[in-house]
Amino acid sequence: MNSLFWSSLARRLIVAMAFNTVIALGITAFGEHHLGINFVYSQCIGLSIWALLDFGYRLLTPNCVNRWRRLFWVVPLGATLGYVIGTLVADTLLSTHSFHYWTNAPGKAVGFLILSLVAGTASTYYFMSREQLASAREGQAHADAQAQAAQRQAAESQLKLLQTQLEPHMLFNTLANLRVLIGLDAARAQDMLDHLVAYLRATLDASRATRHSLQAEFDRLRDYLELMAVRMGPRLRYTLDLPPELANLQVPPLLLQALVENSIKHGLEPQVEGGSITVSARLDGGLLTLEVADTGAGCSADLNLPPEPSASFGLAQVRARLHTSYGDLGTIKFIAGHAGGMRVSITFPSEK
């Protein structure tokens, strides 16, 4: 038997003894004999009734939902036997004989028996209702835990699905860039292909996780930007600003990839001179903000409005992954510069 059983038994015993003490005080106030004698009889009878009913309740009605009718004979029988046994024990302890009440004062004897029946019924109801309440709470907690586990599993499955959709998208864009470069500069195309192979080899294992460190996310962005720098040359400049204290925070993989791709494709490539990209991270009051800012051509459309069905696949994936991982606590905001450029910030609760 574990400690939980003994602690529960001790609590029930203390409650029963307290109940018996109240009965002894009541009998003393309105009956006869002094408190000491009434206390001994009350405890002996009360504990005998409690022990018999507690044992009978657990042995004969383990499933009280289906077998509660058994209590109609368990309680009267247990209370009557407990009254007899408790009286004998108290008589032995006090060297008295109280059964003469049945011949000399039968009314008083019947009154004590009825009191025992009422006390036994009340105590049984009290302990049974508390156990049913505890069982209901335990069942609800178990159901809540199962529901949360199912939600986590569904969220992880959804994240993996979104990620498997995003990875080929990134790869196809890179291959398309490589195809263009092959016709322009074969040597640079070869260099880009080497970077691509190294990038895919380094990120294959990590890409199947639903979370990785912010440092790993920035490392993958560095690999990707180096890959794009081969194609664009000096037209692409970038800065990665990750404070060391934030490096181990957990984020969904490839969360920033689509934002950086979008900046290159729609911001920097349309400009002859190219431009720069800055990726930064900051923590404020438990909320992590990741920002991608570029000096590109900008965008006249308000990307903060609900997206159209034909909107950018990559941005749609970022929105979907934020919502799947963080619900309403994950937000994305687009801020267009007055003289061109775009700044995109995503905010969500930090995870260690």
C-alpha positions in Angstrom: 0.0 0.0 0.0 1.4 3.4 -1.0 1.6 6.6 1.1 -1.5 8.0 -0.7 -3.6 5.2 0.8 -2.4 5.8 4.3 -2.7 9.6 4.1 -6.3 9.1 2.9 -7.1 6.7 5.7 -5.6 9.0 8.3 -7.7 11.9 7.0 -10.9 9.8 7.2 -10.0 8.6 10.7 -9.4 12.2 11.9 -12.8 13.3 10.5 -14.6 10.4 12.1 -13.0 11.1 15.5 -13.9 14.8 15.2 -17.5 13.8 14.4 -17.6 11.4 17.4 -16.3 14.2 19.7 -19.1 16.5 18.6 -21.6 13.8 19.4 -20.1 13.3 22.9 -20.3 17.0 23.6 -24.0 17.0 22.5 -24.9 14.0 24.7 -23.1 15.6 27.6 -25.0 18.9 27.2 -28.4 17.3 26.8 -28.1 13.9 28.5 -26.4 12.4 31.5 -23.0 11.2 32.6 -19.9 13.3 32.4 -17.9 14.1 29.3 -15.2 11.5 29.9 -17.6 8.5 29.8 -19.6 9.9 26.9 -16.3 10.6 25.0 -15.1 6.9 25.4 -18.5 5.5 24.4 -18.8 7.9 21.5 -15.4 7.2 20.1 -15.7 3.4 20.6 -19.1 3.2 19.0 -18.4 5.8 16.3 -15.0 4.3 15.3 -16.5 0.8 15.2 -19.3 2.0 12.9 -16.9 3.9 10.8 -14.5 1.0 10.4 -17.3 -1.5 9.5 -19.0 1.0 7.0 -15.7 2.1 5.5 -14.7 -1.6 4.9 -18.2 -2.6 3.7 -18.4 0.4 1.4 -15.1 -0.3 -0.3 -15.5 -4.1 -0.3 -19.2 -4.4 -1.4 -19.7 -1.3 -3.4 -16.4 -0.5 -5.2 -18.4 0.8 -8.2 -20.9 3.0 -6.4 -22.4 4.2 -9.6 -23.8 0.7 -10.4 -24.0 -0.8 -6.9 -25.2 2.1 -4.7 -28.4 0.2 -3.8 -26.3 -2.1 -1.7 -25.8 0.8 0.7 -29.5 0.4 1.8 -28.5 -2.8 3.8 -24.8 -2.2 4.3 -25.3 1.0 6.3 -28.0 -0.2 8.7 -26.2 -3.5 9.3 -22.8 -1.9 9.7 -24.2 0.8 12.1 -26.0 -1.8 14.2 -23.0 -4.1 14.5 -20.8 -1.1 15.1 -23.1 0.0 17.9 -22.9 -3.4 19.6 -19.2 -3.9 19.1 -18.4 -0.3 20.2 -20.5 -0.6 23.3 -18.8 -3.9 24.3 -15.4 -2.3 23.9 -16.3 0.8 25.9 -17.9 -1.4 28.6 -14.6 -3.4 28.8 -12.5 -0.2 29.0 -14.7 1.4 31.7 -15.6 -1.8 33.5 -19.3 -0.9 33.2 -22.4 -2.6 31.8 -24.5 -0.4 29.6 -26.8 -3.0 28.0 -29.1 -2.7 31.1 -30.5 0.3 29.3 -32.5 -2.1 27.1 -34.4 -3.4 30.1 -34.4 -0.4 32.4 -34.7 2.4 29.8 -35.5 0.9 26.4 -36.4 4.3 25.0 -33.0 5.7 25.8 -31.3 2.6 24.3 -33.4 2.9 21.1 -32.4 6.5 21.0 -28.7 5.7 21.1 -29.2 3.1 18.4 -31.1 5.5 16.2 -28.3 8.1 16.8 -25.8 5.5 15.7 -27.8 4.8 12.5 -28.1 8.5 11.7 -24.4 9.1 12.4 -23.4 6.0 10.3 -25.6 7.2 7.4 -24.3 10.8 7.6 -20.6 9.7 7.7 -21.1 7.3 4.8 -22.7 10.0 2.7 -20.0 12.4 3.6 -17.1 10.2 2.7 -18.8 8.8 -0.4 -19.6 12.2 -1.7 -16.1 13.4 -1.2 -14.6 10.4 -2.9 -17.0 10.7 -5.8 -16.0 14.4 -6.1 -12.3 13.5 -6.0 -12.9 10.8 -8.6 -14.8 13.2 -10.8 -11.9 15.7 -10.5 -9.4 13.1 -11.3 -11.4 11.9 -14.3 -11.7 15.5 -15.6 -8.0 16.1 -15.1 -7.2 12.9 -17.0 -9.6 13.9 -19.8 -8.1 17.4 -20.0 -4.6 15.9 -20.1 -5.7 13.6 -23.0 -7.3 16.5 -24.8 -4.2 18.7 -24.4 -2.0 15.8 -25.6 -4.3 15.3 -28.6 -4.1 19.0 -29.4 -0.3 19.1 -29.1 -0.1 16.0 -31.4 -2.4 17.6 -33.9 -0.5 20.9 -33.8 2.8 19.1 -34.3 1.3 17.1 -37.2 0.0 20.4 -38.8 3.4 22.0 -38.3 5.2 19.1 -40.0 2.7 19.3 -42.9 3.2 23.0 -43.3 7.0 22.6 -43.1 7.0 19.8 -45.7 5.1 22.1 -48.0 7.5 25.0 -47.4 10.7 23.1 -47.9 10.1 22.1 -51.5 8.9 25.7 -52.2 12.2 27.0 -51.0 14.1 24.4 -52.9 12.2 25.0 -56.2 12.9 28.8 -55.9 16.6 28.1 -55.4 16.7 25.7 -58.3 15.0 28.3 -60.5 17.6 30.8 -59.5 20.3 28.2 -60.3 18.8 27.6 -63.7 19.0 31.3 -64.6 22.6 31.6 -63.4 23.7 28.6 -65.4 23.0 30.5 -68.6 24.8 33.6 -67.4 27.8 32.4 -65.5 28.6 28.7 -65.3 31.4 29.1 -62.7 29.1 31.0 -60.3 26.4 28.5 -61.0 28.8 25.7 -59.9 29.7 27.6 -56.8 26.0 28.1 -56.1 25.3 24.4 -56.6 28.1 23.5 -54.1 26.5 25.9 -51.5 23.1 24.3 -52.1 24.4 20.8 -51.6 26.1 21.9 -48.4 23.0 23.7 -47.2 20.7 20.8 -47.8 23.1 18.3 -46.1 23.5 20.5 -43.0 19.8 21.1 -42.5 18.3 17.8 -43.5 18.1 16.4 -39.9 17.0 19.6 -38.3 14.3 20.3 -40.8 12.1 17.5 -39.6 11.7 18.9 -36.0 8.8 21.1 -35.0 11.1 23.3 -32.9 14.8 24.3 -33.0 16.9 27.0 -31.4 16.9 30.6 -32.7 20.6 30.2 -33.3 19.9 27.3 -35.7 17.3 29.4 -37.5 19.8 32.2 -38.0 22.5 29.8 -39.1 20.2 28.4 -41.7 19.3 31.9 -42.9 23.1 32.7 -43.1 23.5 29.6 -45.3 20.6 30.6 -47.5 21.8 34.2 -47.9 25.3 33.0 -48.7 23.6 30.9 -51.4 21.7 33.9 -52.8 24.9 36.0 -52.6 26.6 33.7 -55.1 23.8 34.6 -57.6 23.4 38.2 -56.8 26.9 39.2 -56.0 27.5 42.6 -54.5 23.8 43.5 -55.1 22.9 41.5 -52.0 24.1 42.7 -48.5 22.8 41.3 -45.3 23.1 41.6 -41.5 22.0 39.0 -38.9 21.6 40.5 -35.5 21.0 37.8 -32.8 21.7 38.7 -29.2 23.6 35.8 -27.5 21.1 35.6 -24.7 18.3 34.7 -27.2 20.3 32.0 -29.1 18.7 29.1 -27.2 15.1 30.2 -27.5 12.9 27.7 -29.4 11.1 28.6 -32.6 9.4 26.7 -35.5 12.0 25.8 -38.2 12.0 27.8 -41.4 9.8 30.5 -39.8 11.9 33.4 -41.3 12.9 31.7 -44.6 9.8 32.8 -46.5 10.1 36.4 -45.3 13.8 36.6 -46.5 12.9 35.0 -49.8 10.0 37.5 -50.2 12.4 40.4 -49.5 14.9 39.2 -52.1 12.3 38.3 -54.8 10.0 41.3 -54.5 12.3 43.9 -52.8 15.9 43.6 -53.9 15.9 41.8 -57.3 13.7 44.4 -59.1 16.3 47.0 -58.3 19.4 47.3 -60.4 21.5 48.2 -57.4 20.0 45.5 -55.2 19.9 46.3 -51.5 20.4 45.0 -48.0 18.5 42.8 -45.7 18.6 42.9 -41.9 17.3 40.1 -39.7 17.0 40.8 -36.0 15.6 39.4 -32.8 14.5 41.0 -29.5 12.7 39.9 -26.4 10.3 42.2 -24.6 8.2 41.0 -21.6 8.1 37.3 -22.6 7.3 38.1 -26.2 9.9 37.3 -28.9 9.9 39.6 -31.9 11.7 38.6 -35.1 12.1 41.2 -37.8 13.1 41.1 -41.4 13.8 44.6 -43.0 15.0 45.3 -46.5 15.9 48.4 -48.5 14.1 47.1 -51.6 11.4 48.4 -53.9 8.7 48.2 -51.3 5.1 47.3 -51.8 2.1 49.5 -52.5 -0.4 46.9 -51.3 -1.4 46.6 -47.6 -0.1 43.1 -46.6 -1.7 43.5 -43.2 -5.2 43.0 -44.7 -6.7 39.4 -45.0 -4.7 37.7 -47.7 -6.3 36.9 -51.1 -6.4 33.2 -52.3 -3.7 34.1 -54.8 -1.4 35.6 -52.1 2.2 34.6 -51.7 2.5 30.9 -50.7 5.5 31.6 -48.4 3.7 34.3 -46.5 0.5 32.2 -46.2 2.7 29.4 -44.7 4.2 31.8 -42.1 0.7 32.9 -41.1 -0.5 29.4 -40.9 2.4 28.2 -38.8 2.1 31.1 -36.4 -1.6 30.4 -35.9 -1.0 26.7 -35.5 1.8 27.2 -32.9 0.6 30.2 -30.9 -3.0 30.9 -31.9 -4.0 34.5 -31.4 -0.7 35.2 -29.5 1.3 34.9 -32.8 1.1 38.0 -34.9 2.7 39.3 -38.1 2.9 42.9 -39.2 4.1 44.6 -42.4 5.4 48.1 -42.4 6.2 49.8 -45.7 8.8 52.5 -45.8 8.0 56.0 -47.2 11.0 55.8 -49.6 10.8 52.1 -50.4 11.7 49.1 -48.4 9.7 46.8 -46.2 9.9 45.8 -42.6 8.1 42.6 -41.4 7.9 41.7 -37.7 6.4 38.5 -36.2 5.8 38.3 -32.5 4.9 35.3 -30.3 5.5 34.0 -26.8 9.1 33.0 -26.1 10.0 29.3 -25.5 13.1 28.0 -23.7 
